[in-house]
Amino acid sequence: HFSSLVRPKIVRSVHYCPATKKTIERRYTDMTSLDAFPSSSVYPTKDEENNPLETEFGLSVYKDHQTITIQEMPEKAPAGQLPRSVDVVLDDDLVDKVKPGDRVQVVGTYRCLPGKKGGYTSGTFRSLAPSIHGHEYIKKALLCMLLGGVEKILENGSRIRGDINILLIGDPSVAKSQLLRYVLSTAPRAIPTTGRGSSGVGLTAAVTTDQETGERRLEAGAMVLADRGVVCIDEFDKMSDIDRTAIHEVMEQGRVTIAKAGIHARLNSRCSVLAAANPVYGRYDQYKTPMENIGLQDSLLSRFDLLFIVLDQMDPEQDREISDHVLRMHRYRNPNEQDGDAMPLGSAVEILATEDPDFMQEEEQELQVYEKHDDLLHGPNRRKEKIVSMEFMRKYIHVAKMIKPVLTQESASYIAEEYSRLRSQSQINSDIARTSPVTARTLETLIRLSTAHAKARMNKTVDLQDAEAAVELVQFAYFKKVLEKEKKRRKQAEDDSETEKEEDEESQAKEEGRTRR
């Protein structure tokens, strides 16, 4: 339909500097090139020392470049509508192949371009339970739990676990059970239990008698069935202390040791534990310390990597946002999608593989990565982040779990420094703000979380940004503290130093006044 003039496009330019007698070469790429990243379009005229450069046109490389606009054929255009048109960029030998008025067929392939945000986007963790408003730190922690750290088995046979355990404690109606249900429908292998409906042996393993032969046999509990998966325990506070002590070994060592009725066995139960509980008094008492509200032993709390206190606070603006969100869910959403998929009865070991059994995809059908934006469902304000579909989320977790990132020296030294700072912070605020004890297990928690964050970015090394994200999660979980950005910290440090200087000057002036008197 329309074609522009053939123009030269520069591919490589060569520049000579008469002052230094050096030659500089620069290559240029744009969005139409097959290279991954478009280069800068700045044409060099001076070198680093501000010496003028001369372009060697004979040594530079150019290619022919033409833009044409193709239009839909009039006979195929829908009645009453203008024919659609598409711009096509032609390079090299394709230039001047077509003339205005020719009928052409263009064959092309779709190509992915690199995103600006990198692999770990804000939408990845927001895609966990999108029907629940807020709780961003908790969702980030749940994503890290689903991906897990890297398990290490030392030469002496001891094992350092890579599973991340999370405990949610809070007031009623803050969506704790909803988050558990979403983890159940997203995790590759997940077993649900409740505090009242499960005993210690039901969670670990039980010795029973075979009715036919009368022999003793071993029956695996929920945690053994969920090996390499997740166990979700709701109403964790309703369990008796005897039953809770039964899972101590499982949570740290990742195995169940049985020595009963002549049977001595060791079963693997390398699973992550996600537990939800209410405070001791039903609701959280602001006038008591977190440890008094939680009411669990330190030996059990230290086995949980992260402990989140979720409060139902009165905030008119926040309440308005939550009510809008919940009402949209009820008015415009399919009932099946509201709280995740219902769990089938008689859960087996392979309860949820990477594919949902009810959603069997055809081979020709393409996997939908993002949820389609709907003004009625997602609100009129189109936010920047996109929500990832649950089917894609399952596959993403399955692939990301396979990666085994390695800790770099920079991130290791940062984690060690922050751990010592956490210990000193815990001593200062002994019982006032601390939700769980800061022990040597906290150091392993930081390593596990930073490794899981690196997995979320599909990275083979644990970088400094992963370690910083892990510290941010731990600070929020332990001290309910949201870390400020580095700039704010520096500004605060500068202000503190200035006030100290002023105080020193004032004290010196007072001392001088006294000496004069």
Residue, then its C-alpha position, 0 to 999 in steps of 0.5 A: h500500500f505504501s513504501s518509504l524510500v530506501r535508507p541506509k542504517i548504520v550497523r558498525s561505525v569506525h572512528y579515528c582519533p588524530a590526537t591519540k592515533k587510536t581507532i574506535e569501533r561501535r556497533y548499533t542494534d535496535m528493536t528489529s535486530l536479533d540481538a537481545f538488547p538494543s544499544s545506545s543510539v548516541y553517535p560518538t564525536k569525542d573520545e573519553e579525553n574530549n579529543p575530536l573523532e573522525t568517522e572512517f566512512g569506508l570502514s563503517v558498515y551500513k545496511d539497506h532499510q525500508t518501511i512499508t505499510i501493508q493493508e488488509m485486502p478490501e474484499k476481506a475487510p469487515a463490512g462498514q469498517l476501514p481495512r486494518s494496516v500494519d507497518v513492516v520493516l524490511d532489511d537487506d535483500l528484502v528492500d524494494k521487493v514490493k511496490p505500492g499496490d502489490r498483493v503480498q503475504v508476509v511470514g514472520t515469527y514472534r520473538c520475546l523481548p527482555g522485560k525491564k523489571g527482570g525475572y522477579t516481578s511484583g506480580t509473582f507474589r501478588s498472584l498468590a491469593p489475588s482475592i485477598h487484599g494486602h498482606e504483601y509481606i506474607k504473600k512474599a514469604l509464602l512464595c519463598m516457602l513454596l520454592g524452598g531453600v537448598e538442602k545440604i547433606l554434610e559429610n558426617g551425614s547430618r542434614i541442613r534443611g532447606d524447607i521453610n516453616i511459617l506460622l500465622i497468628g492473628d485475630p479472626s477474619v484476617a484471611k489466614s485460612q484463605l491463604l492456607r487454601y491458596v497454598l493447597s491449590t498452588a503447591p505441587r504436593a500439599i496435605p491439609t490438616t486441622g489442630r483439633g482433627s489431628s493427633g501427634v501420631g496422625l501427623t507423624a506415624a502410627v503403629t497399628t495392628d493388622q486385622e487379618t494377620g494380627e501383625r504390627r504395621l507402620e502407617a504414615g501420617a500427614m507429614v510423611l505423606a507430604d514428603r517434599g511438599v507442604v503440610c497446612i495445619d489450621e487451628f494450630d493453637k487448638m492442638s494439645d501440647i503433647d501433640r505439638t511436641a511430636i512435630h519438633e523432630v520433623m520440623e528441624q531434622g526432616r524425619v520421623t523416628i519410630a521405636k514402638a512395639g518391636i518396630h524401629a524405623r526412620l521415615n523421611s518427612r522433608c516438608s514445609v509446615l504452614a500453620a495458622a493459629n489464634p492468640v491465647y485470648g482469642r483476639y490479640d491483646q495490645y497491652k501484653t507482649p507478643m510472647e504472652n499473646i502467642g503462648l507457644q514454647d520457644s523451642l517450637l517457635s524457633r523452628f518456625d522460620l517466620l512468624f507473622i502477627v496479623l492484626d485486625q486494625m481499624d483504619p477507615e481507608q484500609d477498610r474501604e479498600i478491603s470492602d471494595h475488593v471483597l464486593r468485586m470478588h462476590r459480584y463479578r467472579n466465578p464462584n469456582e475461582q473464589d477460594g482456590d479449588a476444593m480439595p478432593l477427598g481421600s488425599a493421596v501422596e500425589i494430590l496435586a501435581t503441577e497440572d490440575p487434574d480438573f484442568m487437563q490442557e490440550e496439547e494445542q492449547e496455549l497456556q495463559v500466563y496472565e489473567k485478563h484485566d477486567d475493570l469490574l473485577h480488578g477495579p477501574n484503576r489499572r495497576k502496573e503489576k499483572i496477575v499471573s494465572m494459577e496454571f502458570m503459577r504451578k508450572y513456574i513453581h515446579v521449574a523454579k524449585m529445580i534451581k540450586p543457587v549458590l551463595t556469593q561472598e558479598s551476600a554471605s558477609y551481608i547476612a552475617e552482619e545483619y544476623s549480629r545486628l538482629r541479635s543485638q536488636s533482640q537484646i535491646n527489645s527483649d520482650i517488648a516487640r520480639t515475636s520469636p527468639v533470635t537464635a542460630r536458626t535465624l541465621e539459617t532462616l536468612i540463608r534459606l529465604s535469600t536462596a528462595h528469593a534467588k529461585a524466584r528470580m530464576n538466578k543461579t547465584v544468591d546476590l545482595q538483593d536476595a539477601e536484602a529481601a530476606v532481611e526485610l522479611v525477617q525484620f517484618a516478621y520478628f519486629k513488625k518493622v518495615l525497613e526504610k530505603e537506604k537513602k532514608r537511613r543515611k539521612q537519619a544517620e546524618d541527622d543523628s550525627e548533626t544533633e550529636k555535634e550540636e549537643d557536643e557544642e552546647s556542652q562545650a559552651k556550658e563548660e567554658g561558661r563554668t570555667r569563666r565563672 
